[in-house]
Amino acid sequence: MEPEVSAAPPLVGDVRADVAIVGGGFLGLWTALQVKRRDPSSVVVVLERTRCGHGPSGRSGGFVNHYGDRLAAMTAAFGADDARAIVDASVRALAQFEDWCLAEAPGACFTHAAQLEVATGPSQEASRDLELSAEEVREICDSPTFRSGTLTTDSATVNPAGLVGALRAKALAAGVQLYEHTRVNGLRDGPGHVALHTDHGSIRARRAVLAIGCQTAAVQHLRRKLSVASSHIVATAPVPEVLADCGWSPAYSICDLQAMLHYTRLTADGRILFGWGGGRMALGARQHPALFEDRRVQATLGRRLLETFPALTASHLDVAWGGPIDVSADHLPHFGTSGRVSFGFGFTGNGVLPSFMGGEILAAMVTDGDSPLLRLALVERRARSFPPAPLAYAGGTLLRRCMLRADRRDELGEHINPLLASAIGVPRRLGFQLPR
Ligand SMILES: Cc1cc2nc3c(=O)[nH]c(=O)nc-3n(C[C@H](O)[C@H](O)[C@H](O)COP(=O)(O)OP(=O)(O)OC[C@H]3O[C@@H](n4cnc5c(N)ncnc54)[C@H](O)[C@@H]3O)c2cc1C
């Protein structure tokens, strides 16, 4: 848990800026720092609706993953060369991200953690080549729900709140003007400048950046490029005796191979953090409170945690939270510019490292500079649209139910009937990426 720092003041009055950035999550803060690095004399303003990191960035599970595991899917979408370029850039970004965290952000607790992916049911085992036997998996972490698995060695974990705190502090130290509790209600592009309006002020900027995560679903020309789901996490109190019992160390993070995946890791103070991508969908940009706190999902998640680590009891469960996920049709982010406004969104639950890359991309865009990342196929791409929000919501909710049922049947060793399997396959047949 991070110590609270006092909020930056809200914007009152009219200001001018070279670059106005809407959103104080990872993407907005990395962009602000990168613009300042490129042009230290530029006037950079960040406008955050609540507090920096109070959205998904500070609520994240803290898994740091490059795009190596997406090579096959990206090759199908972009071709071999472009796919390889994205993977290579993300691997380089991981090394740079590590250097930055170690030098600038001790509170981010950057930790190398090999990622163990485990099957928890027979059909997950049948779907992948898994090189570790169940015995080998249980030597890493002894859980009765774990079967065979596979290991990715070049991944890491961070404390997301510590990372946001460091980014915010570095941005302020670099001279970025930060306004918190400042919601941008309107934006008008041109001629010659972008005008942004808030409750008590306005900004006139040469260029603007939208780094507003799921709220991109409220932007007219981008709204069909994402749909909004949610993910939830339960954390235990520090449990050294349970960790000794299952032999698990922070050198490994773990996720399963369910369609609605569970992900779990250890914190620096010895808590188990246990998350699940099975939360509800949102209707467009509407932020239903259940995206952030959903008692039913928390109860399901708590039960699942106790099944996974039977040495835990309900009294070990300490805190739970959730947050919205900006899902793109192919689960890869979009970066682009329309007029004087650049944007980034669609991280689909893998945003910690990609938002670091996104900061460099957006900073290069708004300073009319260059970066090898500008030539990645993630930039200015034509991407598949979702159906209009009510249809995407209804279809996504139905699909989620089917997946939850199939996941549960699989882990109980029950047969997944052909109708259910076929229903789950519909989005893929329509060209959408499934959660897994
Ligand atoms: C529970 C959970 C677990 C996750 N786990 C992981 C993980 O382990 N690894 C990983 O890589 N990713 C994970 N993610 C995803 C990751 O957190 C996001 O992809 C990432 O934080 C996105 O950063 P962002 O800056 O684009 O968006 P956000 O963090 O959503 O930031 C956008 C900001 O914009 C502000 N904003 C919106 N509208 C306005 C407006 N009109 N005016 C002013 N401000 C506005 C919001 O308040 C918010 O602070 C997880 C997400 C959740 C919810």
The ligand as an ORCA input file, in Angstrom:
! r2SCAN-3c Opt
* xyz 0 1
  C      -7.919     -5.231    -12.004
  C      -6.952     -4.980    -13.130
  C      -5.791     -5.732    -13.217
  C      -4.877     -5.496    -14.242
  N      -3.719     -6.213    -14.255
  C      -2.785     -5.943    -15.186
  C      -1.532     -6.606    -15.144
  O      -1.264     -7.411    -14.252
  N      -0.617     -6.308    -16.105
  C      -0.885     -5.401    -17.097
  O      -0.021     -5.183    -17.955
  N      -2.060     -4.739    -17.145
  C      -3.004     -4.980    -16.213
  N      -4.185     -4.305    -16.233
  C      -4.411     -3.323    -17.307
  C      -3.657     -2.029    -17.032
  O      -3.903     -1.620    -15.716
  C      -4.127     -0.961    -18.024
  O      -3.966     -1.434    -19.335
  C      -3.337      0.329    -17.886
  O      -3.366      0.782    -16.571
  C      -3.920      1.378    -18.817
  O      -3.345      2.625    -18.519
  P      -3.980      3.926    -19.140
  O      -3.165      5.061    -18.673
  O      -4.172      3.738    -20.602
  O      -5.462      3.996    -18.576
  P      -6.044      4.310    -17.131
  O      -5.252      3.732    -16.047
  O      -7.494      3.956    -17.236
  O      -5.917      5.890    -17.021
  C      -6.814      6.750    -17.675
  C      -7.035      7.940    -16.778
  O      -7.819      8.890    -17.484
  C      -8.667      9.532    -16.561
  N      -9.770     10.122    -17.320
  C     -10.728      9.478    -18.028
  N     -11.566     10.374    -18.591
  C     -11.120     11.605    -18.238
  C     -11.567     12.939    -18.508
  N     -12.652     13.177    -19.258
  N     -10.877     13.977    -17.982
  C      -9.768     13.755    -17.216
  N      -9.304     12.505    -16.929
  C      -9.970     11.456    -17.438
  C      -9.094      8.400    -15.629
  O      -9.546      8.902    -14.388
  C      -7.815      7.584    -15.518
  O      -7.050      7.939    -14.387
  C      -5.135     -4.504    -15.228
  C      -6.301     -3.740    -15.152
  C      -7.207     -3.974    -14.113
  C      -8.461     -3.145    -14.037
*
